Amino acid sequence: MDSPHEAPPWREPVRGGYPDAFTARLSGVEQLRALIESGSAPPIGRLVGMALTDVGLGSASFSMPATRWLLSPHGVISCGTLAILADGPLGCAVHSALPPATMYSTSELSLRLLRPARAGGTLVARAGVVHAGRSLALSAVQITDGRGRLLADGSSLCFVRSISAGRDLPSPPAAPRGEAPHVDGPDPYERPALGQVLRQQIWDGMSGLQILQGQIAGDLPRPPIHYLTGLRPIEAGPREAAFALPCHEWLCSPLRTVEGGVIAMLADSALVSAIQTTAPPGAAVAAIDLKVNFLRPVPPDGRELVAHGRVRHAGRTISVAEADVVNAEGQPVALATGSAMVLPGRAAALDAAD
């Protein structure tokens, strides 16, 4: 349970705004430029500090501070959490190439982790359109750390469709509208992080399965990413794990639904943790890649998403797992696959991986 002295930010009244309906009259690149000029940020941006910083025709860049809030129990920023940052420019690059009265929806997101991501500095994600067709668009992204090193490379496939048929679009106001009235106090990402990264002595003395079971039972501390988002493990057994995530409005993108990158984070947590259950004491688990297919949008209805992860292949070094994400009604929301290395004798935070 959360301590009463450690109230998680995601339980607070939500901050952030959404684009005005008038923007449907503008081209995609004009919509995004208006968003930058307005200074408005959606709830997910106010939660993690992610922001659209630059946009061109067919390109977009986002930045996000690599705060301690983003850390997993291992002491790194997971591949799934990086997907929150990747999803923004991947979608906006596609959106920037669209004509007025046209929208996109993300079908698939893939991310390959090339280097451990740690707290400190600012992460930057730059994306560009690879292909823009009438019905499908493909974009690619690269994420770098504060030292300019490449952390991850990814891509996304999006569906494109017109929304103008039979609909009268509102006229634009004289100037873009900003956010709702200001709320006093720093945004969640600007505050000192709650939660703890597990000490290396714990990883050395317990198997991956024992650690997950200890976290579920409340015998081990919860990591910062739990306090920031509500993400938590709920089940663990040999070669399988399950995580839950409450669908609160803090997780919403400008589309007013839970951001696809957040759903990817949930799926990644379940499948990598399933692989973690195979790790002996003193072994690190290093994620390699993640692929997520999105099946339906998720509204911020306050109910929980649940991801069930299962190991499909456990080799000497590399394991492959899958996860399915379902909503509170049991409907499938996303399907994911991913792989990770199990590295005996390595620190959980992969301190020697650079």
C-alpha positions as YAML, in Angstrom:
chain: A
units: angstrom
residues:
- id: 1
  name: MET
  ca: [0.00, 0.00, 0.00]
- id: 2
  name: ASP
  ca: [1.07, 3.60, -0.56]
- id: 3
  name: SER
  ca: [2.10, 5.48, 2.55]
- id: 4
  name: PRO
  ca: [-0.23, 8.39, 3.48]
- id: 5
  name: HIS
  ca: [2.91, 10.53, 3.51]
- id: 6
  name: GLU
  ca: [3.74, 9.47, -0.05]
- id: 7
  name: ALA
  ca: [0.58, 10.31, -2.00]
- id: 8
  name: PRO
  ca: [1.23, 9.42, -5.66]
- id: 9
  name: PRO
  ca: [0.87, 12.32, -8.11]
- id: 10
  name: TRP
  ca: [-1.48, 10.39, -10.38]
- id: 11
  name: ARG
  ca: [-4.16, 10.55, -7.67]
- id: 12
  name: GLU
  ca: [-4.14, 14.37, -7.77]
- id: 13
  name: PRO
  ca: [-6.54, 16.48, -9.89]
- id: 14
  name: VAL
  ca: [-5.34, 16.30, -13.46]
- id: 15
  name: ARG
  ca: [-3.53, 19.18, -15.18]
- id: 16
  name: GLY
  ca: [-3.14, 19.92, -18.86]
- id: 17
  name: GLY
  ca: [-5.27, 20.78, -21.86]
- id: 18
  name: TYR
  ca: [-6.36, 19.53, -25.26]
- id: 19
  name: PRO
  ca: [-6.40, 21.09, -28.73]
- id: 20
  name: ASP
  ca: [-9.46, 23.16, -29.69]
- id: 21
  name: ALA
  ca: [-11.90, 21.61, -32.15]
- id: 22
  name: PHE
  ca: [-11.17, 24.39, -34.64]
- id: 23
  name: THR
  ca: [-7.77, 22.92, -35.41]
- id: 24
  name: ALA
  ca: [-9.41, 20.28, -37.62]
- id: 25
  name: ARG
  ca: [-9.68, 23.04, -40.23]
- id: 26
  name: LEU
  ca: [-5.89, 23.40, -40.29]
- id: 27
  name: SER
  ca: [-3.34, 21.13, -41.91]
- id: 28
  name: GLY
  ca: [-1.49, 18.79, -39.61]
- id: 29
  name: VAL
  ca: [1.70, 20.86, -39.51]
- id: 30
  name: GLU
  ca: [-0.33, 24.03, -38.81]
- id: 31
  name: GLN
  ca: [-2.13, 22.28, -35.95]
- id: 32
  name: LEU
  ca: [1.13, 21.23, -34.35]
- id: 33
  name: ARG
  ca: [2.72, 24.65, -34.76]
- id: 34
  name: ALA
  ca: [-0.34, 26.22, -33.13]
- id: 35
  name: LEU
  ca: [0.06, 23.76, -30.25]
- id: 36
  name: ILE
  ca: [3.67, 24.81, -29.71]
- id: 37
  name: GLU
  ca: [2.76, 28.50, -29.85]
- id: 38
  name: SER
  ca: [-0.08, 28.07, -27.36]
- id: 39
  name: GLY
  ca: [2.24, 26.63, -24.73]
- id: 40
  name: SER
  ca: [-0.43, 24.05, -23.93]
- id: 41
  name: ALA
  ca: [0.47, 20.52, -22.86]
- id: 42
  name: PRO
  ca: [-1.76, 17.44, -22.55]
- id: 43
  name: PRO
  ca: [-1.98, 15.65, -19.19]
- id: 44
  name: ILE
  ca: [0.75, 13.12, -20.07]
- id: 45
  name: GLY
  ca: [3.07, 16.05, -20.81]
- id: 46
  name: ARG
  ca: [2.35, 17.66, -17.46]
- id: 47
  name: LEU
  ca: [2.93, 14.32, -15.71]
- id: 48
  name: VAL
  ca: [6.32, 13.36, -17.19]
- id: 49
  name: GLY
  ca: [7.55, 16.65, -18.66]
- id: 50
  name: MET
  ca: [7.37, 15.48, -22.27]
- id: 51
  name: ALA
  ca: [6.94, 18.32, -24.79]
- id: 52
  name: LEU
  ca: [6.76, 18.90, -28.53]
- id: 53
  name: THR
  ca: [9.74, 21.15, -29.28]
- id: 54
  name: ASP
  ca: [9.94, 21.32, -33.07]
- id: 55
  name: VAL
  ca: [7.83, 20.35, -36.07]
- id: 56
  name: GLY
  ca: [8.27, 20.47, -39.83]
- id: 57
  name: LEU
  ca: [6.46, 18.93, -42.76]
- id: 58
  name: GLY
  ca: [6.92, 15.23, -42.05]
- id: 59
  name: SER
  ca: [9.07, 15.61, -38.93]
- id: 60
  name: ALA
  ca: [8.68, 16.21, -35.19]
- id: 61
  name: SER
  ca: [10.91, 16.37, -32.11]
- id: 62
  name: PHE
  ca: [10.05, 15.89, -28.44]
- id: 63
  name: SER
  ca: [12.08, 16.28, -25.26]
- id: 64
  name: MET
  ca: [11.58, 14.75, -21.82]
- id: 65
  name: PRO
  ca: [13.64, 15.17, -18.65]
- id: 66
  name: ALA
  ca: [15.14, 11.86, -17.55]
- id: 67
  name: THR
  ca: [13.96, 12.24, -13.96]
- id: 68
  name: ARG
  ca: [14.16, 9.64, -11.21]
- id: 69
  name: TRP
  ca: [10.37, 9.36, -11.47]
- id: 70
  name: LEU
  ca: [10.90, 7.21, -14.58]
- id: 71
  name: LEU
  ca: [13.08, 4.59, -12.90]
- id: 72
  name: SER
  ca: [12.16, 0.92, -12.65]
- id: 73
  name: PRO
  ca: [13.10, -1.29, -9.66]
- id: 74
  name: HIS
  ca: [16.36, -2.05, -11.53]
- id: 75
  name: GLY
  ca: [17.45, 1.60, -11.53]
- id: 76
  name: VAL
  ca: [17.06, 2.21, -15.29]
- id: 77
  name: ILE
  ca: [14.40, 3.76, -17.52]
- id: 78
  name: SER
  ca: [12.76, 0.77, -19.15]
- id: 79
  name: CYS
  ca: [12.22, 0.22, -22.86]
- id: 80
  name: GLY
  ca: [8.50, 0.52, -22.24]
- id: 81
  name: THR
  ca: [8.86, 3.87, -20.48]
- id: 82
  name: LEU
  ca: [10.95, 5.14, -23.40]
- id: 83
  name: ALA
  ca: [7.97, 4.20, -25.59]
- id: 84
  name: ILE
  ca: [6.02, 7.02, -23.90]
- id: 85
  name: LEU
  ca: [8.53, 9.47, -25.35]
- id: 86
  name: ALA
  ca: [8.81, 7.68, -28.72]
- id: 87
  name: ASP
  ca: [5.07, 7.60, -29.34]
- id: 88
  name: GLY
  ca: [4.77, 11.40, -29.35]
- id: 89
  name: PRO
  ca: [7.09, 12.27, -32.26]
- id: 90
  name: LEU
  ca: [6.21, 9.10, -34.19]
- id: 91
  name: GLY
  ca: [2.57, 10.16, -34.28]
- id: 92
  name: CYS
  ca: [3.23, 13.88, -34.71]
- id: 93
  name: ALA
  ca: [5.57, 13.28, -37.66]
- id: 94
  name: VAL
  ca: [2.70, 11.50, -39.42]
- id: 95
  name: HIS
  ca: [0.21, 14.13, -38.28]
- id: 96
  name: SER
  ca: [2.38, 16.93, -39.67]
- id: 97
  name: ALA
  ca: [2.04, 15.50, -43.18]
- id: 98
  name: LEU
  ca: [-1.77, 15.27, -43.11]
- id: 99
  name: PRO
  ca: [-4.18, 17.67, -44.89]
- id: 100
  name: PRO
  ca: [-7.03, 19.38, -43.00]
- id: 101
  name: ALA
  ca: [-9.88, 17.24, -41.64]
- id: 102
  name: THR
  ca: [-7.71, 14.13, -41.55]
- id: 103
  name: MET
  ca: [-6.67, 12.07, -38.55]
- id: 104
  name: TYR
  ca: [-4.43, 9.11, -37.76]
- id: 105
  name: SER
  ca: [-4.46, 6.24, -35.30]
- id: 106
  name: THR
  ca: [-1.43, 4.20, -34.32]
- id: 107
  name: SER
  ca: [-1.60, 0.54, -35.35]
- id: 108
  name: GLU
  ca: [1.87, -0.64, -34.32]
- id: 109
  name: LEU
  ca: [4.88, 0.66, -32.40]
- id: 110
  name: SER
  ca: [8.31, -0.99, -32.36]
- id: 111
  name: LEU
  ca: [11.31, 0.03, -30.28]
- id: 112
  name: ARG
  ca: [14.83, -1.39, -30.10]
- id: 113
  name: LEU
  ca: [16.91, -0.55, -27.03]
- id: 114
  name: LEU
  ca: [20.59, 0.04, -27.85]
- id: 115
  name: ARG
  ca: [21.94, 1.34, -24.53]
- id: 116
  name: PRO
  ca: [20.65, 1.51, -20.95]
- id: 117
  name: ALA
  ca: [18.73, 4.71, -20.22]
- id: 118
  name: ARG
  ca: [19.38, 6.28, -16.84]
- id: 119
  name: ALA
  ca: [18.19, 9.26, -14.85]
- id: 120
  name: GLY
  ca: [19.84, 12.61, -15.49]
- id: 121
  name: GLY
  ca: [19.79, 15.15, -18.29]
- id: 122
  name: THR
  ca: [17.19, 15.37, -21.04]
- id: 123
  name: LEU
  ca: [16.05, 12.73, -23.49]
- id: 124
  name: VAL
  ca: [15.35, 13.84, -27.06]
- id: 125
  name: ALA
  ca: [13.28, 11.92, -29.62]
- id: 126
  name: ARG
  ca: [13.35, 12.93, -33.29]
- id: 127
  name: ALA
  ca: [11.02, 11.32, -35.81]
- id: 128
  name: GLY
  ca: [10.39, 11.57, -39.53]
- id: 129
  name: VAL
  ca: [7.89, 10.15, -41.99]
- id: 130
  name: VAL
  ca: [9.22, 7.24, -44.04]
- id: 131
  name: HIS
  ca: [6.06, 6.73, -46.10]
- id: 132
  name: ALA
  ca: [2.81, 8.71, -46.27]
- id: 133
  name: GLY
  ca: [0.05, 7.01, -48.22]
- id: 134
  name: ARG
  ca: [-3.69, 7.61, -48.43]
- id: 135
  name: SER
  ca: [-4.48, 4.95, -45.80]
- id: 136
  name: LEU
  ca: [-1.17, 4.01, -44.18]
- id: 137
  name: ALA
  ca: [1.81, 5.99, -42.94]
- id: 138
  name: LEU
  ca: [5.14, 4.83, -41.55]
- id: 139
  name: SER
  ca: [7.42, 6.90, -39.32]
- id: 140
  name: ALA
  ca: [10.79, 6.26, -37.66]
- id: 141
  name: VAL
  ca: [12.32, 7.68, -34.46]
- id: 142
  name: GLN
  ca: [15.65, 7.87, -32.66]
- id: 143
  name: ILE
  ca: [16.04, 8.66, -28.96]
- id: 144
  name: THR
  ca: [19.25, 10.19, -27.61]
- id: 145
  name: ASP
  ca: [20.35, 11.04, -24.08]
- id: 146
  name: GLY
  ca: [21.76, 14.26, -22.68]
- id: 147
  name: ARG
  ca: [25.20, 13.36, -24.00]
- id: 148
  name: GLY
  ca: [23.89, 12.84, -27.52]
- id: 149
  name: ARG
  ca: [24.27, 9.06, -27.37]
- id: 150
  name: LEU
  ca: [21.76, 6.91, -29.23]
- id: 151
  name: LEU
  ca: [19.60, 5.00, -26.75]
- id: 152
  name: ALA
  ca: [16.83, 3.57, -28.89]
- id: 153
  name: ASP
  ca: [15.59, 3.30, -32.46]
- id: 154
  name: GLY
  ca: [11.99, 2.68, -33.41]
- id: 155
  name: SER
  ca: [9.15, 2.93, -35.89]
- id: 156
  name: SER
  ca: [5.37, 3.15, -36.03]
- id: 157
  name: LEU
  ca: [2.66, 2.24, -38.53]
- id: 158
  name: CYS
  ca: [-0.44, 4.45, -38.55]
- id: 159
  name: PHE
  ca: [-3.88, 4.32, -40.19]
- id: 160
  name: VAL
  ca: [-5.02, 7.54, -41.88]
- id: 161
  name: ARG
  ca: [-8.62, 8.56, -42.53]
- id: 162
  name: SER
  ca: [-10.72, 11.63, -43.35]
- id: 163
  name: ILE
  ca: [-13.04, 13.09, -40.71]
- id: 164
  name: SER
  ca: [-14.66, 15.78, -42.84]
- id: 165
  name: ALA
  ca: [-17.47, 13.80, -44.47]
- id: 166
  name: GLY
  ca: [-20.83, 15.21, -43.40]
- id: 167
  name: ARG
  ca: [-19.34, 17.42, -40.71]
- id: 168
  name: ASP
  ca: [-19.25, 21.20, -40.45]
- id: 169
  name: LEU
  ca: [-15.96, 22.22, -38.92]
- id: 170
  name: PRO
  ca: [-15.78, 25.25, -36.61]
- id: 171
  name: SER
  ca: [-13.93, 28.38, -37.66]
- id: 172
  name: PRO
  ca: [-10.62, 29.11, -35.97]
- id: 173
  name: PRO
  ca: [-10.44, 31.82, -33.29]
- id: 174
  name: ALA
  ca: [-8.13, 34.80, -33.67]
- id: 175
  name: ALA
  ca: [-5.38, 33.05, -31.68]
- id: 176
  name: PRO
  ca: [-4.80, 29.52, -30.35]
- id: 177
  name: ARG
  ca: [-6.29, 28.94, -26.91]
- id: 178
  name: GLY
  ca: [-3.95, 27.98, -24.08]
- id: 179
  name: GLU
  ca: [-4.53, 25.60, -21.19]
- id: 180
  name: ALA
  ca: [-7.10, 25.70, -18.46]
- id: 181
  name: PRO
  ca: [-6.43, 28.07, -15.55]
- id: 182
  name: HIS
  ca: [-3.04, 27.64, -13.91]
- id: 183
  name: VAL
  ca: [-2.72, 25.29, -10.95]
- id: 184
  name: ASP
  ca: [-0.28, 26.33, -8.25]
- id: 185
  name: GLY
  ca: [2.75, 24.19, -7.51]
- id: 186
  name: PRO
  ca: [5.19, 22.27, -9.68]
- id: 187
  name: ASP
  ca: [4.07, 19.57, -12.06]
- id: 188
  name: PRO
  ca: [4.69, 15.98, -10.88]
- id: 189
  name: TYR
  ca: [7.94, 15.49, -12.83]
- id: 190
  name: GLU
  ca: [9.41, 18.65, -11.28]
- id: 191
  name: ARG
  ca: [9.10, 17.35, -7.71]
- id: 192
  name: PRO
  ca: [11.45, 15.03, -5.76]
- id: 193
  name: ALA
  ca: [10.65, 11.47, -6.81]
- id: 194
  name: LEU
  ca: [8.93, 9.04, -4.47]
- id: 195
  name: GLY
  ca: [9.73, 5.33, -4.33]
- id: 196
  name: GLN
  ca: [12.97, 3.39, -4.26]
- id: 197
  name: VAL
  ca: [15.24, 1.52, -6.63]
- id: 198
  name: LEU
  ca: [16.11, -1.90, -5.19]
- id: 199
  name: ARG
  ca: [19.60, -2.19, -3.74]
- id: 200
  name: GLN
  ca: [22.04, -4.49, -5.54]
- id: 201
  name: GLN
  ca: [22.25, -6.65, -2.40]
- id: 202
  name: ILE
  ca: [18.60, -7.58, -2.93]
- id: 203
  name: TRP
  ca: [19.20, -8.59, -6.56]
- id: 204
  name: ASP
  ca: [22.24, -10.61, -5.46]
- id: 205
  name: GLY
  ca: [20.33, -12.45, -2.73]
- id: 206
  name: MET
  ca: [16.99, -13.19, -4.41]
- id: 207
  name: SER
  ca: [15.86, -14.68, -7.70]
- id: 208
  name: GLY
  ca: [13.88, -12.57, -10.13]
- id: 209
  name: LEU
  ca: [10.71, -14.45, -9.22]
- id: 210
  name: GLN
  ca: [11.25, -13.93, -5.49]
- id: 211
  name: ILE
  ca: [11.72, -10.20, -6.04]
- id: 212
  name: LEU
  ca: [8.48, -9.89, -7.98]
- id: 213
  name: GLN
  ca: [6.61, -11.86, -5.34]
- id: 214
  name: GLY
  ca: [8.12, -9.63, -2.64]
- id: 215
  name: GLN
  ca: [6.96, -6.52, -4.46]
- id: 216
  name: ILE
  ca: [3.44, -7.90, -4.83]
- id: 217
  name: ALA
  ca: [3.29, -8.81, -1.14]
- id: 218
  name: GLY
  ca: [4.55, -5.35, -0.14]
- id: 219
  name: ASP
  ca: [7.73, -6.71, 1.44]
- id: 220
  name: LEU
  ca: [9.93, -4.78, -1.00]
- id: 221
  name: PRO
  ca: [9.66, -1.05, -1.80]
- id: 222
  name: ARG
  ca: [7.91, 0.19, -4.90]
- id: 223
  name: PRO
  ca: [9.84, 2.04, -7.62]
- id: 224
  name: PRO
  ca: [9.36, 5.68, -8.68]
- id: 225
  name: ILE
  ca: [7.49, 4.73, -11.88]
- id: 226
  name: HIS
  ca: [4.79, 3.14, -9.69]
- id: 227
  name: TYR
  ca: [4.19, 6.37, -7.77]
- id: 228
  name: LEU
  ca: [4.17, 8.44, -10.96]
- id: 229
  name: THR
  ca: [1.73, 6.31, -12.99]
- id: 230
  name: GLY
  ca: [0.12, 3.68, -10.75]
- id: 231
  name: LEU
  ca: [1.82, 0.79, -12.58]
- id: 232
  name: ARG
  ca: [2.17, -2.26, -10.32]
- id: 233
  name: PRO
  ca: [2.75, -6.05, -10.45]
- id: 234
  name: ILE
  ca: [-0.23, -8.15, -9.41]
- id: 235
  name: GLU
  ca: [0.79, -11.75, -10.23]
- id: 236
  name: ALA
  ca: [4.04, -13.66, -10.69]
- id: 237
  name: GLY
  ca: [4.88, -17.30, -11.26]
- id: 238
  name: PRO
  ca: [7.48, -19.30, -13.17]
- id: 239
  name: ARG
  ca: [7.80, -17.79, -16.67]
- id: 240
  name: GLU
  ca: [4.81, -15.46, -16.25]
- id: 241
  name: ALA
  ca: [3.85, -12.13, -14.69]
- id: 242
  name: ALA
  ca: [0.93, -9.71, -14.71]
- id: 243
  name: PHE
  ca: [0.81, -5.93, -14.20]
- id: 244
  name: ALA
  ca: [-2.09, -3.51, -13.74]
- id: 245
  name: LEU
  ca: [-2.41, 0.18, -14.57]
- id: 246
  name: PRO
  ca: [-5.32, 2.47, -13.65]
- id: 247
  name: CYS
  ca: [-6.67, 4.44, -16.63]
- id: 248
  name: HIS
  ca: [-6.56, 7.95, -15.14]
- id: 249
  name: GLU
  ca: [-6.59, 11.15, -17.18]
- id: 250
  name: TRP
  ca: [-2.96, 12.00, -16.35]
- id: 251
  name: LEU
  ca: [-2.06, 9.36, -18.96]
- id: 252
  name: CYS
  ca: [-3.95, 11.04, -21.82]
- id: 253
  name: SER
  ca: [-2.43, 12.39, -25.04]
- id: 254
  name: PRO
  ca: [-3.92, 15.29, -27.05]
- id: 255
  name: LEU
  ca: [-6.30, 12.71, -28.55]
- id: 256
  name: ARG
  ca: [-8.00, 12.51, -25.09]
- id: 257
  name: THR
  ca: [-7.29, 8.78, -24.75]
- id: 258
  name: VAL
  ca: [-4.57, 6.92, -22.84]
- id: 259
  name: GLU
  ca: [-1.36, 7.39, -24.83]
- id: 260
  name: GLY
  ca: [-0.19, 4.39, -26.83]
- id: 261
  name: GLY
  ca: [3.27, 4.63, -25.29]
- id: 262
  name: VAL
  ca: [1.74, 4.20, -21.84]
- id: 263
  name: ILE
  ca: [0.00, 1.01, -22.99]
- id: 264
  name: ALA
  ca: [3.34, -0.13, -24.40]
- id: 265
  name: MET
  ca: [4.95, 0.51, -21.00]
- id: 266
  name: LEU
  ca: [2.36, -1.70, -19.32]
- id: 267
  name: ALA
  ca: [2.86, -4.52, -21.84]
- id: 268
  name: ASP
  ca: [6.65, -4.23, -21.60]
- id: 269
  name: SER
  ca: [6.53, -4.45, -17.81]
- id: 270
  name: ALA
  ca: [4.59, -7.71, -17.96]
- id: 271
  name: LEU
  ca: [6.67, -9.45, -20.62]
- id: 272
  name: VAL
  ca: [10.09, -8.37, -19.28]
- id: 273
  name: SER
  ca: [9.02, -9.35, -15.76]
- id: 274
  name: ALA
  ca: [7.98, -12.78, -17.08]
- id: 275
  name: ILE
  ca: [11.54, -13.12, -18.35]
- id: 276
  name: GLN
  ca: [12.80, -11.84, -14.98]
- id: 277
  name: THR
  ca: [11.16, -14.83, -13.26]
- id: 278
  name: THR
  ca: [13.72, -17.06, -15.01]
- id: 279
  name: ALA
  ca: [16.70, -15.07, -13.67]
- id: 280
  name: PRO
  ca: [18.75, -16.52, -10.79]
- id: 281
  name: PRO
  ca: [20.13, -14.34, -7.97]
- id: 282
  name: GLY
  ca: [22.81, -11.96, -9.18]
- id: 283
  name: ALA
  ca: [21.65, -11.89, -12.81]
- id: 284
  name: ALA
  ca: [20.61, -8.76, -14.69]
- id: 285
  name: VAL
  ca: [17.79, -8.62, -17.22]
- id: 286
  name: ALA
  ca: [18.56, -6.35, -20.20]
- id: 287
  name: ALA
  ca: [15.67, -5.57, -22.55]
- id: 288
  name: ILE
  ca: [16.42, -5.72, -26.28]
- id: 289
  name: ASP
  ca: [13.24, -4.83, -28.13]
- id: 290
  name: LEU
  ca: [9.50, -4.32, -27.93]
- id: 291
  name: LYS
  ca: [6.72, -4.49, -30.51]
- id: 292
  name: VAL
  ca: [3.12, -3.56, -29.71]
- id: 293
  name: ASN
  ca: [0.00, -3.86, -31.88]
- id: 294
  name: PHE
  ca: [-2.83, -1.60, -30.68]
- id: 295
  name: LEU
  ca: [-6.34, -3.01, -31.04]
- id: 296
  name: ARG
  ca: [-8.66, -0.37, -29.55]
- id: 297
  name: PRO
  ca: [-8.43, 3.06, -27.87]
- id: 298
  name: VAL
  ca: [-8.50, 3.31, -24.09]
- id: 299
  name: PRO
  ca: [-10.59, 6.04, -22.41]
- id: 300
  name: PRO
  ca: [-9.55, 7.53, -19.03]
- id: 301
  name: ASP
  ca: [-12.45, 5.86, -17.22]
- id: 302
  name: GLY
  ca: [-10.56, 5.17, -13.96]
- id: 303
  name: ARG
  ca: [-10.73, 1.41, -14.41]
- id: 304
  name: GLU
  ca: [-7.68, -0.82, -14.78]
- id: 305
  name: LEU
  ca: [-5.84, -2.24, -17.72]
- id: 306
  name: VAL
  ca: [-4.15, -5.58, -17.06]
- id: 307
  name: ALA
  ca: [-1.22, -7.05, -18.98]
- id: 308
  name: HIS
  ca: [-0.38, -10.77, -18.77]
- id: 309
  name: GLY
  ca: [3.17, -11.69, -19.80]
- id: 310
  name: ARG
  ca: [4.44, -15.16, -20.69]
- id: 311
  name: VAL
  ca: [7.85, -16.47, -21.71]
- id: 312
  name: ARG
  ca: [7.66, -18.22, -25.08]
- id: 313
  name: HIS
  ca: [11.35, -19.12, -25.38]
- id: 314
  name: ALA
  ca: [14.11, -19.07, -22.79]
- id: 315
  name: GLY
  ca: [17.56, -19.57, -24.30]
- id: 316
  name: ARG
  ca: [20.96, -19.52, -22.64]
- id: 317
  name: THR
  ca: [21.17, -15.75, -22.97]
- id: 318
  name: ILE
  ca: [18.18, -14.38, -24.90]
- id: 319
  name: SER
  ca: [14.55, -14.97, -23.95]
- id: 320
  name: VAL
  ca: [11.42, -14.01, -25.87]
- id: 321
  name: ALA
  ca: [8.10, -13.20, -24.24]
- id: 322
  name: GLU
  ca: [4.65, -11.96, -25.18]
- id: 323
  name: ALA
  ca: [1.96, -9.98, -23.40]
- id: 324
  name: ASP
  ca: [-1.70, -9.25, -23.97]
- id: 325
  name: VAL
  ca: [-3.35, -6.17, -22.53]
- id: 326
  name: VAL
  ca: [-7.06, -6.24, -21.68]
- id: 327
  name: ASN
  ca: [-9.44, -3.60, -20.33]
- id: 328
  name: ALA
  ca: [-11.82, -3.90, -17.38]
- id: 329
  name: GLU
  ca: [-14.40, -5.61, -19.60]
- id: 330
  name: GLY
  ca: [-11.91, -8.24, -20.72]
- id: 331
  name: GLN
  ca: [-11.62, -6.81, -24.22]
- id: 332
  name: PRO
  ca: [-8.18, -6.99, -25.85]
- id: 333
  name: VAL
  ca: [-6.47, -3.60, -26.07]
- id: 334
  name: ALA
  ca: [-2.98, -4.53, -27.30]
- id: 335
  name: LEU
  ca: [-0.72, -7.47, -28.12]
- id: 336
  name: ALA
  ca: [3.02, -7.26, -27.57]
- id: 337
  name: THR
  ca: [6.20, -9.27, -28.03]
- id: 338
  name: GLY
  ca: [9.69, -8.53, -26.79]
- id: 339
  name: SER
  ca: [13.03, -10.01, -25.94]
- id: 340
  name: ALA
  ca: [15.66, -9.57, -23.24]
- id: 341
  name: MET
  ca: [19.02, -10.95, -22.20]
- id: 342
  name: VAL
  ca: [19.59, -12.63, -18.83]
- id: 343
  name: LEU
  ca: [23.15, -11.76, -17.77]
- id: 344
  name: PRO
  ca: [24.55, -13.58, -14.71]
- id: 345
  name: GLY
  ca: [27.09, -11.59, -12.71]
- id: 346
  name: ARG
  ca: [25.89, -8.20, -13.98]
- id: 347
  name: ALA
  ca: [24.46, -5.43, -11.83]
- id: 348
  name: ALA
  ca: [20.70, -4.91, -12.14]
- id: 349
  name: ALA
  ca: [21.26, -1.35, -13.39]
- id: 350
  name: LEU
  ca: [23.70, -2.64, -16.04]
- id: 351
  name: ASP
  ca: [26.34, -0.20, -14.75]
- id: 352
  name: ALA
  ca: [29.06, -1.76, -16.86]
- id: 353
  name: ALA
  ca: [27.00, -1.80, -20.07]
- id: 354
  name: ASP
  ca: [28.39, 1.47, -21.42]
...
